[in-house]
Amino acid sequence: MINQLGQVMLYVNDQDKAREFWTEKAGFKVVAEEEAMGQKWIELAPEGAQTSIILHDKEVVAKMSVGVNLGTPSLMFFSDKLDELYSDFKNKNVTVGELLDLPFGRVFNFADEEDNYFAVMERK
C-alpha cells in the first residue's frame, strides 16, 4: 500500500538554472545529484521535507521515455511564514502573483525561471 509521496519529477530545459532557482531563491537544499546512463538528475527539498523534487532534463527524458507527460505538475507548497516568503521572493525578483486571503488560507503563486507556475499556501 502507498503511504507517502516520495518524489515529484520536474522536467526542465536547463537543470543548472533550475537548481539555482530552487536553491538560491526558494531555499531548497540539494539532497543528491546523480548521473547514469546518459542522464543526470538533481534531487532537491526544503529542510526537513519528506517529499523531494527531482530535476530531469526534459529533452533527454523525451528521447528515452516516449509517452511520458513532460508537462509541469501543479504543486502547492505550504509555509508558516507566508509574508516573509512573499517579500523574499519579490526581493529576489521572482515573479509572484497577488497574495490572496481565501476561506481555507492565504496563498500566492510564483514562477520559476522557465515560467512554470507553482503556489504557496499558509493554512488557517
Backbone bond lengths (Angstrom), bond angles and torsions (degrees), N, CA, C in turn:
res aa  C-N    CA-C-N  psi(-1)  N-CA   C-N-CA  omega(-1)  CA-C   N-CA-C  phi
1 M - - - 1.454 - - 1.527 110.06 -
2 I 1.319 116.47 146.88 1.467 121.54 178.79 1.523 108.37 -78.80
3 N 1.347 116.00 132.89 1.463 119.03 179.22 1.529 113.75 -127.80
4 Q 1.352 116.97 0.85 1.462 118.44 -179.29 1.525 109.48 -166.76
5 L 1.324 117.01 147.24 1.456 122.32 170.14 1.520 106.45 -87.81
6 G 1.313 116.88 116.21 1.463 120.82 -174.02 1.512 114.10 -88.23
7 Q 1.338 116.24 -52.12 1.456 120.03 -174.99 1.527 110.51 -141.63
8 V 1.328 115.07 149.83 1.456 122.22 174.28 1.524 106.23 -117.70
9 M 1.323 116.27 125.97 1.459 120.77 179.62 1.529 109.11 -85.13
10 L 1.315 116.05 126.10 1.461 122.05 178.69 1.527 107.07 -120.08
11 Y 1.325 115.79 113.48 1.459 121.99 -176.87 1.522 108.86 -91.93
12 V 1.336 116.34 120.38 1.462 122.00 -173.35 1.524 110.88 -126.40
13 N 1.310 115.07 160.49 1.467 120.93 178.73 1.520 112.17 -81.54
14 D 1.328 117.66 -30.42 1.468 122.17 -177.21 1.530 108.27 -137.36
15 Q 1.322 115.87 100.50 1.466 120.35 -176.41 1.519 112.67 -62.55
16 D 1.318 117.79 -39.99 1.466 120.13 -178.21 1.530 111.29 -66.44
17 K 1.313 116.13 -41.69 1.471 120.20 177.67 1.532 110.45 -66.48
18 A 1.329 116.58 -38.50 1.466 120.45 178.00 1.531 110.67 -66.56
19 R 1.331 117.41 -42.56 1.476 120.52 177.20 1.521 109.73 -59.46
20 E 1.318 116.91 -43.23 1.464 121.13 179.04 1.529 110.90 -59.57
21 F 1.346 117.16 -44.92 1.462 120.30 178.66 1.523 110.81 -59.65
22 W 1.340 116.70 -52.62 1.464 120.38 -173.88 1.529 112.93 -68.24
23 T 1.332 117.87 -31.25 1.466 119.20 179.91 1.524 112.08 -87.05
24 E 1.326 117.91 -46.47 1.462 120.91 -173.96 1.520 113.95 -83.39
25 K 1.323 117.36 -30.63 1.464 119.26 -177.69 1.529 112.50 -103.70
26 A 1.325 117.70 -38.15 1.469 120.51 -177.13 1.530 112.78 -96.43
27 G 1.324 118.10 -8.95 1.460 121.10 174.92 1.525 115.81 79.52
28 F 1.334 117.58 15.02 1.465 120.49 177.05 1.525 109.40 -74.72
29 K 1.321 116.60 161.74 1.457 123.53 176.58 1.526 108.35 -112.69
30 V 1.329 116.66 146.73 1.459 120.78 173.30 1.524 107.53 -76.57
31 V 1.321 116.20 119.52 1.465 122.30 179.37 1.526 109.57 -86.49
32 A 1.339 116.11 -41.54 1.460 121.51 179.96 1.513 109.29 -159.47
33 E 1.309 115.12 153.83 1.461 121.67 174.05 1.514 106.44 -138.57
34 E 1.310 116.01 118.97 1.465 121.44 -174.08 1.516 110.27 -127.32
35 E 1.323 115.35 154.68 1.456 120.99 174.61 1.518 107.78 -142.71
36 A 1.339 115.59 128.03 1.464 121.33 179.41 1.521 108.99 -160.84
37 M 1.289 116.38 148.25 1.460 123.48 175.55 1.533 112.31 52.23
38 G 1.337 116.30 40.12 1.452 120.57 178.07 1.515 114.97 73.38
39 Q 1.317 115.81 14.20 1.457 120.29 -177.96 1.528 109.41 -130.67
40 K 1.337 115.32 138.59 1.464 121.44 177.29 1.516 107.79 -116.06
41 W 1.325 116.69 141.27 1.450 119.71 173.72 1.517 109.28 -138.23
42 I 1.325 114.30 148.12 1.460 121.95 -177.20 1.518 107.35 -124.38
43 E 1.334 115.97 121.83 1.465 121.44 179.74 1.521 108.94 -98.81
44 L 1.346 115.75 127.61 1.465 122.99 -177.66 1.518 110.01 -129.53
45 A 1.328 115.56 150.44 1.467 119.65 176.46 1.519 109.76 -160.39
46 P 1.342 116.49 153.07 1.461 119.09 170.04 1.533 108.77 -67.41
47 E 1.291 116.23 156.52 1.469 121.34 178.73 1.529 110.31 -54.59
48 G 1.328 117.34 125.98 1.461 122.47 175.78 1.519 115.85 79.57
49 A 1.316 118.26 3.38 1.464 120.99 -177.39 1.534 111.53 -74.50
50 Q 1.319 115.87 149.68 1.456 121.10 176.45 1.522 111.66 -89.72
51 T 1.323 117.18 -23.36 1.461 122.20 -178.94 1.525 108.91 -111.01
52 S 1.324 116.55 140.38 1.461 120.83 179.78 1.525 110.53 -121.62
53 I 1.315 114.41 165.80 1.463 122.56 175.21 1.522 106.91 -107.93
54 I 1.324 116.16 135.27 1.460 121.03 175.77 1.522 107.56 -110.37
55 L 1.325 116.79 120.74 1.456 121.63 176.71 1.527 108.66 -87.72
56 H 1.324 115.59 119.64 1.461 121.99 177.11 1.515 109.06 -116.73
57 D 1.322 116.64 148.64 1.454 122.08 175.02 1.524 108.54 -73.21
58 K 1.319 116.37 116.00 1.459 122.59 -174.88 1.535 111.80 -57.98
59 E 1.319 116.92 -43.14 1.462 120.87 -177.55 1.529 111.44 -65.98
60 V 1.315 117.33 -42.58 1.470 121.47 179.78 1.524 110.21 -64.63
61 V 1.322 117.14 -44.95 1.467 121.23 -179.95 1.521 110.34 -63.14
62 A 1.321 117.72 -40.02 1.462 121.07 179.88 1.527 111.16 -61.05
63 K 1.321 117.05 -37.77 1.463 121.27 179.52 1.528 111.93 -73.56
64 M 1.336 116.46 -37.22 1.470 120.53 -174.96 1.526 113.20 -86.13
65 S 1.303 117.01 -30.02 1.464 120.79 -171.66 1.524 110.32 -128.77
66 V 1.306 115.03 75.72 1.463 119.32 179.30 1.529 108.88 -59.94
67 G 1.320 116.01 133.45 1.459 120.54 178.80 1.513 114.96 97.97
68 V 1.335 118.05 -11.01 1.465 120.25 178.06 1.526 108.50 -70.87
69 N 1.317 116.95 134.29 1.462 121.78 176.85 1.524 108.07 -72.90
70 L 1.323 116.56 111.77 1.458 121.80 -176.50 1.524 112.71 -91.34
71 G 1.322 117.35 6.52 1.457 121.49 179.20 1.521 111.73 -68.21
72 T 1.317 115.51 160.80 1.462 121.57 179.87 1.520 110.02 -79.12
73 P 1.332 117.75 128.20 1.464 118.96 176.90 1.523 110.92 -69.33
74 S 1.305 116.42 151.37 1.451 121.60 176.75 1.532 106.97 -87.12
75 L 1.320 116.11 106.96 1.460 121.03 -175.52 1.518 110.89 -109.50
76 M 1.339 115.78 136.37 1.457 122.73 174.91 1.525 106.71 -115.80
77 F 1.315 115.82 116.10 1.454 121.85 176.20 1.518 108.34 -95.56
78 F 1.334 117.08 159.30 1.458 122.40 176.57 1.521 109.23 -115.84
79 S 1.338 115.96 147.46 1.453 121.97 176.65 1.517 109.22 -144.60
80 D 1.318 116.00 142.30 1.461 119.76 173.98 1.530 110.64 -100.42
81 K 1.342 116.03 5.36 1.466 122.30 176.74 1.528 108.72 -133.48
82 L 1.316 115.74 58.22 1.459 121.79 -172.39 1.527 112.74 -62.33
83 D 1.330 118.21 -44.43 1.466 120.71 -179.20 1.535 110.85 -61.62
84 E 1.327 116.15 -41.65 1.460 121.21 179.41 1.537 110.30 -65.02
85 L 1.322 117.16 -43.90 1.456 121.40 178.90 1.523 111.14 -64.05
86 Y 1.324 116.84 -43.39 1.458 121.95 179.14 1.532 110.36 -58.82
87 S 1.314 116.89 -47.94 1.472 121.32 178.31 1.521 111.59 -63.79
88 D 1.315 116.22 -41.31 1.459 121.21 179.45 1.527 110.79 -61.65
89 F 1.325 117.01 -46.91 1.463 120.94 177.83 1.533 110.80 -59.54
90 K 1.328 117.09 -44.92 1.463 120.47 -179.73 1.529 110.44 -62.42
91 N 1.337 117.29 -41.89 1.463 121.76 179.14 1.523 112.16 -65.17
92 K 1.341 116.67 -26.41 1.473 121.54 179.19 1.525 111.82 -95.40
93 N 1.328 116.19 13.36 1.466 122.92 178.28 1.526 113.84 59.25
94 V 1.329 115.86 34.09 1.460 120.86 172.48 1.529 106.70 -82.80
95 T 1.321 116.45 136.76 1.462 120.20 176.69 1.522 108.37 -69.32
96 V 1.326 116.86 120.71 1.462 121.84 179.54 1.519 109.66 -126.37
97 G 1.311 115.23 149.17 1.454 121.07 174.71 1.513 109.94 -88.68
98 E 1.302 115.95 -175.85 1.459 122.34 179.28 1.526 109.94 -67.57
99 L 1.314 116.66 142.24 1.455 122.53 174.57 1.523 107.52 -80.61
100 L 1.334 115.72 115.43 1.467 121.10 -174.10 1.521 111.41 -108.90
101 D 1.320 116.08 143.54 1.462 122.35 174.67 1.522 106.97 -105.36
102 L 1.329 116.48 106.10 1.458 123.11 -177.32 1.529 109.96 -108.66
103 P 1.325 118.62 164.29 1.469 120.83 -178.32 1.538 114.40 -56.80
104 F 1.319 117.70 -28.80 1.465 121.41 -176.99 1.525 113.09 -98.79
105 G 1.344 117.03 -5.08 1.457 120.59 178.83 1.512 111.79 153.11
106 R 1.319 115.29 177.24 1.465 120.63 177.03 1.522 108.49 -95.96
107 V 1.328 116.39 144.90 1.456 120.07 -172.88 1.527 111.01 -150.99
108 F 1.329 115.84 151.43 1.461 122.05 168.53 1.517 108.42 -147.14
109 N 1.335 115.26 158.22 1.456 118.04 175.73 1.519 109.17 -108.00
110 F 1.340 115.05 162.90 1.456 121.25 178.61 1.515 108.56 -147.97
111 A 1.324 115.54 160.58 1.463 121.01 -179.20 1.521 110.14 -121.23
112 D 1.329 114.70 144.11 1.461 119.32 173.49 1.528 108.98 -83.38
113 E 1.322 117.05 -171.98 1.467 121.60 -176.22 1.529 113.39 -69.65
114 E 1.349 117.52 -15.24 1.461 121.46 178.66 1.530 111.41 -102.83
115 D 1.326 116.49 15.54 1.467 123.85 -179.65 1.523 113.66 62.12
116 N 1.325 116.60 31.55 1.466 121.62 170.02 1.523 106.17 -86.61
117 Y 1.332 116.32 130.73 1.466 120.56 -176.35 1.520 111.58 -100.07
118 F 1.326 115.20 140.62 1.459 124.72 178.44 1.528 107.47 -135.23
119 A 1.305 117.63 171.95 1.464 120.83 179.93 1.528 110.07 -132.57
120 V 1.339 114.50 156.19 1.460 121.97 175.92 1.517 107.58 -131.59
121 M 1.335 115.97 135.28 1.453 120.51 -178.43 1.526 110.84 -129.76
122 E 1.320 113.53 143.98 1.460 122.36 169.99 1.531 104.85 -109.56
123 R 1.317 116.02 110.23 1.470 119.72 -176.03 1.517 110.81 -76.13
124 K 1.347 113.91 148.94 1.473 120.62 176.93 1.507 110.24 -81.04
